Amino acid sequence: MNRNNIIAIIALIWVSNSSVFGQATEKWDGSNKLTVQNCISLVLSSNFDVTLANLNTELAENSATMGNAGLLPSVSANGGANYSNNNTKLEFAGGIPPANVDGAQSTGYNGSIGLNYTVFNGFANLRTFDKLKLSKDLSEAQLRLTIENAIITTIGVYMDLAKVQEDIKALEETIAISQTRLKRAEVAQSYGSGSTLQVYSAKVDLNTDSINLLTAINAKAQLSRQLNYLMGSQIDNRVDIDTEVKAFENLVFDEVMMRAKLNNVLLVMAGIQENIAEVDQKLAMANQYPTVALSSSYGLNASQNGAGIVLEQSNVGFASGVTVSIPIFTGGRTKIAMENAAVKMEQSAVQKQQNERLVEKEVHDFWSQYEFYKSVLTIEQKNIETAELQVSRATDQLKLGQITSVEFRQAQLNLLASKNRINAAKFNLKKAEYQLLRLNGTLVK
């Protein structure tokens, strides 16, 4: 599958369920709300790393040809001409009188078409063609890896931005409660039923909430710039994203692990690199064999002389030949190449084992996160109801003077913390799900 098909299929996967942007996605200017699908579509079309990987794949595709591997003959056309004007003095043997010619002109010209072809070189040209094709496959796998990394990074930033946006909403609600509390404390003080300490405490808490809101707004701006960079958009584009989380179907650990061992791009690349190392070993062995090359040409050579016995001469016809080169001694280079090829074979085998262990570890790691955040989300969805009820009752009790402002603040902080935890669990769960899809090879199909 070539690079254009890879990009097209990935784009289709991500935008097939989205009708918000259509073809206008690539020209996004910050005026519309973004979904995950929109962001991925922009990454596929405009991300710098993906574009560079795409160009590298194009180079590898262009190189994977029979001609570039030396399997096809080379044909060349050659031609030339020369001219001279000399004062010439000639003396001949055999009684021929001498000749003195001033300004003797001589001209010559030639033209030919030549063909060269390597008939046999230890199958090095065939091995080279195999390596070029494997290099093309490797570049396509690297393109897939780059796309996966760009997608997963974008999703991570998107989810962090979504969490910050939800945190901002929670902080704005908290500030509204703190402002109401401050007004009540000031009213109570003015009627003599409240204390200055309560007013000061409410002001401090309101200022703290305001600083937390400013911190979240600053984090949102930074994440927005990062998302714009990943999408290849203007860095200062306003970013507004959809924070609704759509859950995947329940993942099964054994299925994820099985697919990861079969489809993970790191393992695919390791397999290709192992094949390349095997071809390199065969290429090194090819240096032990003789090289047989054919050459053939058809040409014209003609000359005219202003002095001498032969005044004009021309030759037209074919010429061909066979060259055989037998390596006898190469200074040990062939032996070293074979030894290095064997080492590379061993390296590729070790790299494959390392990647297998890495993939297995990451599946366990992200599955652990997936299970953890599912549990946290379930608990926090129940806990937030209790926290909201606690704040509601605390508000009523504060009006009646049944609790202190410190106790009310604690209830308020409990609600805010619960909202923050549920936001973190919700978006971290989604990130863990995407990571598992990446590992089992289904993030990019």
matplotlib code that plots the C-alpha trace (Angstrom):
import matplotlib.pyplot as plt

x = [0.0, 1.5, 1.7, -1.3, -3.5, -2.4, -3.2, -6.6, -7.7, -6.7, -8.5, -11.6, -11.6, -11.5, -13.9, -16.4, -18.5, -18.2, -20.3, -19.3, -16.5, -16.4, -13.9, -13.4, -11.5, -8.2, -8.9, -9.9, -9.3, -10.5, -14.1, -15.7, -15.8, -13.4, -14.1, -11.4, -12.1, -11.6, -8.3, -7.0, -8.0, -6.0, -3.1, -3.1, -3.1, -0.9, 1.2, 4.9, 6.2, 3.6, 4.5, 8.2, 7.5, 5.3, 8.2, 10.6, 8.2, 8.0, 11.8, 11.8, 9.1, 11.0, 14.1, 12.5, 12.8, 14.6, 16.7, 17.9, 19.0, 21.0, 18.7, 18.3, 20.9, 22.2, 22.1, 24.0, 24.5, 27.9, 29.3, 32.1, 34.0, 37.4, 39.2, 42.8, 44.8, 48.6, 51.7, 52.8, 56.0, 56.0, 58.8, 57.9, 59.9, 60.1, 61.2, 58.1, 59.0, 58.5, 55.6, 55.4, 51.8, 51.1, 47.6, 46.8, 43.3, 42.1, 38.6, 37.1, 33.8, 32.3, 29.0, 27.8, 25.1, 26.4, 24.7, 26.1, 24.6, 25.7, 24.8, 26.0, 27.4, 26.6, 22.9, 23.9, 21.5, 18.6, 19.4, 19.7, 16.2, 14.9, 16.5, 15.0, 11.5, 12.0, 13.2, 10.0, 8.0, 10.0, 9.4, 5.6, 5.7, 7.7, 5.0, 2.4, 4.4, 4.7, 1.0, 0.2, 2.5, 1.0, -2.5, -1.9, -0.1, -2.9, -5.5, -3.5, -3.4, -7.1, -8.1, -6.0, -7.6, -11.1, -10.3, -9.1, -12.2, -14.4, -12.2, -12.8, -16.5, -16.2, -14.1, -16.5, -19.3, -17.1, -16.3, -20.1, -20.6, -17.7, -19.0, -22.5, -20.8, -18.8, -22.0, -23.8, -20.9, -20.8, -24.5, -24.3, -21.5, -23.5, -26.4, -24.1, -24.8, -21.5, -17.9, -15.0, -13.2, -15.9, -15.7, -11.9, -12.1, -14.6, -12.4, -9.3, -11.2, -12.7, -9.2, -7.8, -10.6, -9.9, -6.2, -7.0, -9.3, -6.5, -4.1, -6.6, -7.2, -3.4, -3.1, -5.9, -4.0, -0.8, -2.7, -4.5, -1.2, 0.2, -2.9, -2.7, 1.0, 0.2, -2.6, -0.4, -2.7, -2.0, -0.6, -2.9, -6.1, -8.8, -9.6, -12.9, -13.4, -16.2, -15.7, -18.3, -16.7, -18.0, -17.1, -15.7, -17.1, -15.6, -12.1, -10.9, -7.4, -6.6, -7.8, -5.8, -2.7, -3.2, -3.7, -0.8, 1.6, 0.3, -0.2, 1.8, 3.8, 7.0, 6.9, 6.1, 9.1, 11.3, 10.3, 11.1, 14.5, 15.2, 14.6, 16.8, 19.6, 19.2, 19.4, 22.5, 24.2, 23.5, 24.8, 28.0, 28.4, 27.8, 31.2, 32.9, 31.5, 32.8, 31.1, 30.2, 29.3, 28.3, 29.0, 27.9, 27.9, 27.1, 29.0, 30.6, 34.2, 35.3, 38.3, 39.7, 43.4, 44.8, 48.3, 49.5, 48.9, 45.4, 43.3, 40.0, 38.9, 35.6, 34.4, 30.8, 29.7, 29.1, 31.5, 30.8, 32.6, 32.4, 34.2, 34.8, 36.1, 37.1, 37.7, 41.0, 42.0, 40.0, 42.1, 39.7, 36.8, 34.5, 35.2, 34.5, 31.3, 30.1, 31.0, 29.3, 26.2, 26.1, 26.3, 23.4, 21.4, 21.9, 21.1, 17.8, 16.8, 17.6, 15.7, 12.7, 12.8, 13.1, 10.1, 8.0, 8.8, 8.1, 4.8, 3.8, 4.8, 2.9, -0.2, -0.1, 0.7, -2.2, -4.6, -3.8, -4.6, -7.7, -9.1, -8.0, -9.8, -12.9, -13.1, -12.4, -15.0, -17.7, -16.9, -16.7, -19.9, -21.6, -19.4, -20.2, -23.9, -23.0, -20.7, -23.3, -25.9, -23.3, -22.8, -26.5, -27.2, -24.1, -25.4, -28.7, -26.9, -24.6, -27.6, -29.0, -25.6, -25.5, -22.0, -18.9, -17.5, -14.6, -16.9, -18.8, -15.5, -14.5, -17.8, -17.1, -13.6, -14.9, -17.3, -14.5, -12.1, -14.8, -15.4, -11.7, -11.3, -14.2, -12.9, -9.4, -10.8, -13.1, -10.4, -7.6, -9.8, -10.3, -6.5, -5.8, -8.4, -6.7, -3.3, -4.6, -5.9, -2.5, -0.8, -3.0, -2.6, -6.2, -5.6, -4.3, -5.7]
y = [0.0, 3.3, 6.4, 8.2, 5.2, 5.2, 8.9, 8.5, 5.5, 7.2, 10.4, 8.4, 6.5, 9.8, 11.9, 9.3, 9.9, 13.7, 16.1, 19.3, 20.5, 18.3, 19.5, 22.8, 21.2, 21.7, 25.5, 25.8, 29.3, 29.0, 30.0, 26.7, 24.2, 21.3, 17.6, 15.0, 13.9, 17.4, 17.7, 14.4, 15.4, 18.6, 16.6, 14.2, 17.1, 19.7, 18.3, 18.9, 15.5, 13.7, 15.8, 15.1, 11.4, 11.5, 13.0, 10.3, 7.6, 9.2, 9.1, 5.4, 4.7, 6.5, 4.5, 1.0, 0.3, -2.3, 0.3, 1.8, -1.7, -2.3, -4.9, -3.0, -2.2, 1.3, 2.9, 6.1, 8.2, 9.8, 12.2, 14.6, 16.8, 18.4, 20.8, 21.8, 24.2, 23.7, 24.3, 20.8, 19.3, 15.6, 13.3, 9.8, 6.6, 4.6, 7.4, 9.5, 13.2, 15.3, 17.7, 21.1, 22.5, 25.8, 26.1, 22.4, 21.8, 18.6, 17.8, 14.7, 13.7, 10.6, 9.4, 6.1, 4.4, 2.1, -0.5, -1.9, -4.7, -6.6, -10.2, -11.7, -10.2, -12.8, -11.8, -8.5, -6.5, -8.8, -8.5, -4.7, -4.7, -6.7, -4.3, -1.3, -2.8, -3.6, 0.0, 1.2, -1.0, 0.2, 3.9, 3.2, 1.6, 4.6, 6.9, 4.9, 5.2, 9.0, 9.3, 7.2, 9.4, 12.6, 11.3, 10.1, 13.3, 15.4, 13.3, 13.8, 17.6, 17.6, 15.7, 17.9, 21.0, 19.5, 18.8, 22.4, 23.7, 21.7, 22.8, 26.4, 25.8, 24.3, 27.2, 29.7, 28.0, 28.0, 31.8, 32.4, 30.7, 32.5, 35.9, 35.1, 34.1, 37.4, 39.5, 37.7, 38.1, 41.9, 42.2, 40.3, 42.6, 45.7, 44.4, 43.5, 39.8, 39.0, 39.6, 41.3, 38.0, 36.3, 39.0, 38.7, 35.0, 35.2, 37.7, 35.5, 32.5, 34.5, 35.7, 32.2, 30.9, 33.8, 32.9, 29.3, 30.4, 32.5, 29.6, 27.4, 30.0, 30.3, 26.5, 26.6, 29.2, 27.1, 23.9, 25.8, 26.9, 23.4, 22.0, 24.6, 23.7, 20.0, 20.8, 23.1, 26.0, 29.6, 29.5, 32.2, 30.7, 30.6, 27.0, 25.9, 22.1, 19.7, 18.3, 15.6, 12.2, 9.2, 5.9, 3.0, -0.5, -2.3, -3.5, -7.0, -7.4, -10.7, -9.4, -6.2, -8.1, -10.6, -7.9, -5.9, -8.8, -9.2, -5.6, -3.2, -1.0, -1.4, -5.1, -4.7, -2.5, -4.9, -7.7, -5.6, -4.6, -8.3, -9.0, -6.1, -7.5, -10.8, -9.2, -7.3, -10.6, -11.9, -8.7, -9.1, -12.7, -11.6, -9.9, -13.3, -14.1, -12.9, -10.2, -10.7, -7.6, -7.1, -4.0, -3.2, -0.1, 1.1, 4.1, 6.3, 7.7, 10.0, 12.3, 14.6, 15.7, 18.6, 17.0, 13.4, 10.3, 9.5, 12.6, 11.1, 8.1, 6.9, 3.8, 2.7, -0.5, -2.5, -3.4, -5.6, -7.3, -9.3, -8.4, -10.9, -9.7, -12.2, -11.0, -12.5, -10.2, -7.2, -6.3, -8.2, -5.9, -8.8, -10.7, -7.7, -6.9, -10.5, -10.3, -7.0, -8.4, -11.2, -8.7, -6.7, -9.9, -10.4, -6.8, -7.0, -10.1, -8.4, -5.3, -7.4, -9.1, -5.7, -4.3, -7.3, -6.8, -3.1, -3.6, -6.2, -3.8, -0.8, -2.9, -3.8, -0.2, 1.4, -1.4, -0.7, 2.9, 2.0, -0.1, 2.4, 5.4, 3.3, 2.6, 6.2, 7.5, 5.1, 6.1, 9.9, 9.9, 8.8, 11.0, 14.2, 13.8, 13.7, 16.7, 18.8, 17.9, 18.8, 22.3, 22.9, 22.0, 23.9, 27.0, 26.8, 26.2, 29.1, 31.4, 30.2, 30.5, 26.8, 26.3, 28.5, 29.9, 27.5, 24.5, 26.0, 26.5, 22.9, 21.7, 24.0, 22.6, 19.0, 19.7, 21.4, 18.5, 16.0, 17.8, 18.0, 14.3, 13.3, 15.4, 13.9, 10.4, 10.9, 12.3, 10.1, 7.1, 8.2, 8.8, 5.2, 3.8, 5.5, 4.3, 0.7, 1.2, 2.4, -0.6, -3.2, -1.6, -0.4, 3.4, 3.6, 0.9]
z = [0.0, -1.0, 1.1, -0.6, 0.1, 3.7, 4.2, 2.3, 4.4, 7.7, 6.8, 5.8, 9.1, 11.1, 9.2, 8.2, 11.3, 11.2, 9.1, 10.8, 8.6, 5.5, 2.9, 4.7, 7.6, 6.0, 5.9, 9.5, 10.8, 14.4, 13.7, 14.3, 17.3, 16.8, 17.4, 17.7, 14.2, 12.9, 14.7, 13.3, 9.8, 10.1, 11.5, 8.6, 6.1, 7.7, 10.6, 9.9, 11.0, 8.9, 5.9, 6.3, 6.8, 3.7, 1.6, 3.0, 1.8, -1.6, -1.8, -0.9, -3.5, -6.2, -5.4, -5.4, -9.1, -11.1, -12.9, -9.6, -8.5, -11.7, -13.2, -16.4, -19.1, -19.4, -22.9, -23.7, -26.8, -27.3, -29.9, -30.5, -33.0, -33.3, -35.5, -35.9, -38.2, -38.2, -40.3, -41.1, -42.2, -43.2, -44.2, -45.5, -45.8, -49.1, -51.4, -51.0, -51.3, -48.2, -47.8, -46.3, -45.8, -44.2, -42.5, -42.9, -41.5, -39.9, -38.8, -37.0, -35.6, -34.0, -32.8, -31.2, -29.2, -26.4, -24.3, -21.0, -18.9, -15.9, -16.6, -13.3, -10.1, -7.5, -7.6, -6.0, -8.3, -7.3, -3.6, -4.0, -5.6, -2.7, -0.2, -2.0, -1.8, 1.8, 2.4, 0.8, 3.1, 6.1, 5.1, 4.9, 8.3, 9.6, 8.1, 9.9, 13.1, 12.6, 12.0, 15.0, 17.2, 15.8, 16.3, 19.9, 20.8, 19.3, 21.2, 24.4, 24.0, 22.9, 26.1, 28.3, 26.7, 27.2, 30.9, 31.3, 29.7, 32.1, 35.0, 34.0, 34.1, 37.6, 38.8, 37.4, 39.4, 42.4, 42.0, 41.7, 45.0, 46.6, 45.4, 46.9, 50.1, 50.3, 49.6, 52.4, 54.8, 54.0, 54.5, 57.8, 58.9, 58.1, 60.2, 63.1, 62.8, 61.1, 61.8, 59.9, 60.0, 58.0, 55.4, 55.2, 55.0, 52.1, 50.3, 50.6, 49.3, 46.4, 45.4, 45.6, 43.3, 40.9, 40.8, 40.2, 37.3, 35.8, 36.1, 34.2, 31.5, 31.0, 30.7, 28.2, 26.1, 26.1, 25.2, 22.4, 20.9, 21.1, 19.4, 16.6, 16.1, 15.8, 13.3, 11.3, 11.9, 12.9, 16.4, 17.6, 16.3, 18.9, 19.8, 21.0, 21.3, 21.9, 25.5, 25.1, 25.5, 23.6, 25.1, 23.1, 23.3, 26.3, 25.5, 26.4, 27.6, 25.8, 22.5, 22.9, 23.7, 20.9, 18.3, 19.6, 19.1, 15.5, 14.3, 16.4, 14.1, 16.1, 15.6, 11.9, 11.5, 13.5, 11.1, 8.1, 9.6, 10.2, 6.5, 5.5, 7.6, 5.9, 2.5, 3.6, 4.5, 1.0, -0.5, 1.4, 0.2, -3.4, -3.3, -3.5, -6.9, -10.3, -12.3, -15.9, -18.0, -21.6, -23.7, -27.2, -29.4, -32.9, -34.1, -36.7, -36.6, -39.5, -40.0, -42.7, -42.9, -44.7, -44.9, -45.1, -47.2, -45.8, -46.4, -45.3, -43.2, -41.8, -39.9, -39.3, -37.5, -34.4, -31.5, -28.6, -25.7, -22.6, -19.3, -16.6, -13.2, -10.6, -7.0, -5.7, -2.9, -1.6, 1.5, 3.7, 2.9, 1.9, 5.1, 7.2, 5.3, 5.9, 9.6, 10.0, 8.2, 10.7, 13.6, 12.1, 11.9, 15.5, 16.3, 14.4, 16.3, 19.6, 18.5, 17.7, 21.1, 22.8, 20.8, 21.7, 25.4, 25.1, 23.5, 26.1, 28.9, 27.4, 26.9, 30.6, 31.6, 29.7, 30.5, 34.2, 33.6, 31.6, 34.5, 37.1, 35.5, 34.8, 38.5, 39.5, 37.1, 38.5, 42.1, 41.3, 39.4, 42.7, 44.8, 43.0, 43.8, 47.5, 47.2, 45.4, 48.1, 50.7, 49.3, 48.9, 52.5, 53.7, 51.9, 53.8, 57.1, 56.5, 56.0, 59.3, 61.1, 61.9, 60.4, 60.1, 56.9, 57.2, 57.2, 54.2, 52.4, 53.1, 51.5, 48.5, 48.1, 48.3, 45.4, 43.3, 44.0, 43.0, 39.8, 39.0, 39.7, 37.5, 34.7, 35.0, 35.2, 32.2, 29.9, 31.1, 30.5, 26.9, 26.5, 27.8, 25.4, 22.4, 23.6, 23.7, 20.1, 19.1, 20.6, 19.0, 15.6, 15.1, 15.6, 12.1, 9.8]

ax = plt.figure().add_subplot(projection="3d")
ax.plot(x, y, z, "-o")
ax.set_aspect("equal")
plt.show()
